[in-house]
Amino acid sequence: MACCPDDQLCEHCYGRELVVKRRQARVIGQCWAERICRGELRAQAAWPEHGARTMRIARRLVGTLVKDPRLLDDLAAACSRGAAAWWERRPPRYRV
């Protein structure tokens, strides 16, 4: 049960939403990395986790998870971390 509006969460609700949705953001990132790895970028040794373009795309991917805009950057970072983790352990068929 929410105690405040979805777009202006109190500290308690913000923390709860962050914990719950961070996991979803990581999974979104893992799926994203797998889609990317099927193409020409598979030769990249590491995921560009903190790149400006990477973060822009991550924000767009997790945008539907958030109503409070303060969550966006934290969830985008979790998304990119999930992608980087998948990239690090990607199966041999996704490597050059």
Backbone as JSON, one array per atom type, in Angstrom:
{
  "sequence": "MACCPDDQLCEHCYGRELVVKRRQARVIGQCWAERICRGELRAQAAWPEHGARTMRIARRLVGTLVKDPRLLDDLAAACSRGAAAWWERRPPRYRV",
  "N": [[0.84, -1.18, 0.0], [0.67, 2.11, -0.94], [1.94, 5.11, 0.46], [2.17, 7.6, -0.47], [2.12, 9.85, -3.36], [2.83, 8.33, -6.57], [4.66, 9.69, -8.19], [6.08, 11.29, -6.5], [7.67, 10.11, -4.3], [8.01, 9.24, -0.83], [10.83, 9.0, 1.44], [10.94, 6.37, 2.48], [9.23, 4.88, 0.71], [10.57, 5.4, -1.68], [13.0, 4.08, -1.28], [12.06, 1.43, -1.1], [10.94, 1.05, -3.67], [13.24, 1.35, -5.2], [14.8, -0.86, -4.41], [13.17, -3.01, -5.26], [12.76, -2.52, -8.01], [15.31, -2.32, -9.01], [16.3, -4.86, -9.47], [14.71, -5.65, -11.63], [15.62, -3.81, -13.51], [18.27, -4.66, -13.83], [17.87, -7.12, -15.12], [16.66, -6.26, -17.47], [18.87, -4.95, -18.54], [20.59, -7.15, -18.95], [19.24, -8.55, -20.95], [19.34, -6.63, -22.95], [22.13, -6.47, -23.43], [22.54, -9.0, -24.49], [21.05, -8.86, -26.86], [22.52, -6.88, -28.22], [24.96, -8.14, -28.48], [24.62, -9.97, -30.44], [25.14, -8.78, -32.79], [27.35, -6.67, -34.69], [28.89, -5.56, -32.67], [29.92, -7.49, -31.03], [32.64, -7.93, -30.87], [33.7, -6.21, -29.04], [35.65, -5.91, -26.13], [34.82, -5.24, -23.54], [31.85, -4.11, -21.83], [30.59, -0.87, -22.4], [30.07, 0.5, -19.75], [29.77, 3.0, -18.38], [29.51, 4.91, -20.3], [28.34, 7.82, -22.07], [26.43, 7.5, -24.13], [25.61, 4.9, -23.63], [24.38, 5.21, -21.11], [22.3, 6.92, -21.79], [20.72, 5.27, -23.43], [20.14, 3.25, -21.57], [18.59, 4.68, -19.72], [16.35, 5.16, -21.26], [15.47, 2.53, -21.65], [14.71, 1.7, -19.07], [12.83, 3.52, -18.43], [10.05, 3.06, -18.4], [9.65, 1.82, -16.01], [9.63, 3.67, -13.99], [7.97, 6.2, -12.12], [8.51, 8.2, -10.41], [10.79, 10.58, -11.06], [13.29, 10.68, -9.84], [14.22, 8.12, -9.54], [15.18, 7.3, -11.98], [17.97, 7.63, -12.84], [19.35, 5.94, -11.03], [18.21, 3.45, -11.63], [18.89, 3.24, -14.31], [21.65, 3.02, -14.1], [21.78, 0.55, -12.8], [20.73, -1.04, -14.8], [22.7, -0.81, -16.8], [24.84, -1.94, -15.37], [23.88, -4.54, -15.14], [23.93, -5.29, -17.83], [26.68, -5.11, -18.31], [27.6, -7.12, -16.6], [26.45, -9.4, -17.78], [27.77, -9.28, -20.23], [30.39, -9.77, -19.49], [30.3, -12.46, -18.72], [29.39, -13.73, -20.98], [28.31, -16.29, -23.25], [30.47, -18.51, -25.17], [29.63, -18.59, -27.88], [28.87, -16.03, -28.41], [31.13, -14.6, -28.65], [33.96, -13.26, -30.42]],
  "CA": [[0.0, 0.0, 0.0], [1.47, 3.32, -1.06], [1.57, 6.17, 1.4], [2.41, 8.88, -1.13], [1.93, 9.78, -4.82], [3.86, 7.58, -7.29], [5.67, 10.55, -8.8], [6.76, 12.04, -5.43], [7.77, 9.12, -3.24], [8.72, 9.59, 0.41], [12.11, 8.29, 1.56], [10.66, 4.93, 2.67], [8.7, 4.33, -0.55], [11.64, 5.5, -2.67], [13.92, 2.97, -1.01], [11.39, 0.18, -1.45], [10.85, 0.99, -5.14], [14.59, 1.17, -5.72], [15.2, -2.25, -4.17], [12.35, -3.89, -6.08], [12.92, -2.27, -9.45], [16.72, -2.48, -9.4], [16.42, -6.22, -10.03], [14.11, -5.62, -12.97], [16.53, -3.04, -14.37], [19.42, -5.52, -14.16], [17.42, -8.12, -16.11], [16.51, -5.52, -18.73], [20.23, -4.76, -19.03], [21.13, -8.41, -19.44], [18.59, -8.81, -22.25], [19.88, -5.63, -23.86], [23.48, -6.88, -23.81], [22.45, -10.17, -25.37], [20.62, -8.38, -28.19], [23.65, -6.16, -28.83], [26.05, -9.08, -28.73], [24.33, -10.75, -31.64], [25.52, -7.99, -33.95], [28.74, -6.33, -34.98], [29.6, -5.12, -31.48], [30.38, -8.61, -30.22], [34.1, -7.91, -30.75], [34.1, -5.36, -27.91], [36.13, -6.69, -24.99], [34.07, -4.92, -22.33], [30.65, -3.29, -21.99], [30.87, 0.54, -22.05], [29.11, 0.66, -18.67], [29.54, 4.38, -17.94], [29.51, 5.81, -21.45], [27.18, 8.72, -22.17], [25.42, 6.88, -25.0], [25.1, 3.73, -22.89], [23.47, 5.66, -20.06], [21.1, 7.45, -22.46], [19.91, 4.13, -23.83], [19.67, 2.59, -20.35], [17.49, 5.5, -19.17], [15.18, 4.91, -22.11], [15.01, 1.16, -21.43], [14.06, 1.55, -17.76], [11.9, 4.63, -18.25], [8.7, 2.61, -18.11], [9.6, 1.32, -14.63], [9.63, 4.74, -13.0], [7.05, 7.33, -12.15], [9.26, 9.24, -9.71], [11.97, 10.78, -11.91], [14.54, 10.49, -9.09], [14.64, 6.73, -9.68], [15.66, 7.02, -13.33], [19.43, 7.46, -12.94], [19.75, 4.75, -10.28], [17.81, 2.26, -12.37], [19.7, 3.19, -15.54], [22.96, 2.49, -13.7], [21.59, -0.88, -12.55], [20.54, -1.64, -16.12], [24.02, -0.89, -17.44], [25.62, -2.93, -14.61], [23.38, -5.86, -15.55], [24.45, -5.53, -19.17], [28.13, -5.35, -18.19], [27.78, -8.44, -15.98], [26.16, -10.4, -18.8], [28.83, -9.21, -21.23], [31.58, -10.39, -18.9], [30.14, -13.91, -18.66], [28.65, -14.17, -22.17], [28.7, -17.6, -23.77], [31.45, -18.49, -26.26], [29.02, -18.34, -29.2], [28.72, -14.58, -28.55], [32.47, -14.0, -28.68], [34.6, -13.33, -31.73]],
  "C": [[0.89, 1.24, 0.0], [0.99, 4.39, -0.09], [1.75, 7.56, 0.78], [2.21, 8.74, -2.64], [3.11, 9.08, -5.51], [4.97, 8.45, -7.85], [6.4, 11.42, -7.79], [6.87, 11.14, -4.2], [8.49, 9.68, -2.01], [10.0, 8.75, 0.46], [11.9, 6.77, 1.67], [10.2, 4.28, 1.36], [9.76, 4.35, -1.66], [12.61, 4.32, -2.51], [13.33, 1.63, -1.41], [11.33, 0.01, -2.97], [12.23, 0.73, -5.75], [15.04, -0.28, -5.57], [14.45, -3.19, -5.12], [12.68, -3.72, -7.57], [14.36, -2.37, -9.92], [16.94, -3.85, -10.02], [15.85, -6.28, -11.43], [15.03, -4.9, -13.95], [17.74, -3.87, -14.76], [19.05, -6.55, -15.22], [17.23, -7.45, -17.47], [17.89, -5.3, -19.35], [20.84, -6.02, -19.59], [20.54, -8.76, -20.81], [19.11, -7.87, -23.33], [21.26, -6.06, -24.35], [23.44, -8.08, -24.74], [22.01, -9.77, -26.77], [21.78, -7.7, -28.93], [24.73, -7.14, -29.26], [25.82, -9.95, -29.96], [24.8, -10.04, -32.9], [27.02, -7.75, -34.05], [29.55, -5.96, -33.73], [30.14, -6.24, -30.61], [31.9, -8.64, -30.03], [34.58, -7.04, -29.59], [34.51, -6.23, -26.73], [35.29, -6.46, -23.74], [32.86, -4.05, -22.67], [30.98, -1.86, -21.6], [29.9, 1.02, -20.97], [28.78, 2.11, -18.32], [29.53, 5.38, -19.08], [28.23, 6.63, -21.54], [26.07, 8.09, -23.01], [24.79, 5.67, -24.29], [24.08, 4.16, -21.86], [22.19, 6.25, -20.65], [20.15, 6.31, -22.85], [19.34, 3.42, -22.61], [18.51, 3.36, -19.73], [16.2, 5.25, -19.97], [14.6, 3.52, -21.83], [14.28, 0.99, -20.1], [13.02, 2.62, -17.49], [10.49, 4.21, -17.89], [8.55, 2.08, -16.69], [9.37, 2.43, -13.61], [8.51, 5.75, -13.22], [7.69, 8.51, -11.42], [10.57, 9.42, -10.47], [13.3, 10.61, -11.16], [15.07, 9.07, -9.21], [15.38, 6.46, -10.99], [17.16, 6.76, -13.41], [19.92, 6.21, -12.22], [19.39, 3.48, -11.04], [18.56, 2.13, -13.69], [21.08, 2.63, -15.23], [22.86, 0.99, -13.44], [21.42, -1.64, -13.86], [21.9, -1.83, -16.81], [24.93, -1.89, -16.71], [25.18, -4.35, -14.97], [23.9, -6.25, -16.93], [25.94, -5.87, -19.11], [28.4, -6.72, -17.58], [27.51, -9.55, -16.99], [27.3, -10.45, -19.81], [30.09, -9.93, -20.75], [31.48, -11.92, -18.94], [29.43, -14.48, -19.9], [29.2, -15.5, -22.69], [29.69, -17.48, -24.94], [30.86, -18.18, -27.63], [28.82, -16.84, -29.46], [30.07, -13.86, -28.59], [33.06, -14.15, -30.08], [35.8, -14.23, -31.66]]
}
